[in-house]
Amino acid sequence: LENSGSIALVVEDLKTLQKLGSGIQDLTIQLVVLLSDETTEASNNLTVFNFSQVMAKGQNQALQPVAQNRETLATLLYTSGTTGKPKGVVHTCAGYM
């Protein structure tokens, strides 16, 4: 994560967030989304939303389609580096069309 420039992070639950501990404080992460409905207080300039809160925020928002082509970035996948140096793989929309 430290080399990704990410500002948001999606984690399974509060336990997973707690495992990350103070390590995310040194990153550019500003927002965390929990895929559970657990709640926690924001701390150290970190905003935390649970899944229900995210769904409620989007409930009254109209969907805004985004223009994209085959070369538009779809996702970045990172390996943990367990058996070597951590790596990232860029997937474009072409890989999912």
Disulfide bonds with the S-S distance in Angstrom:
none
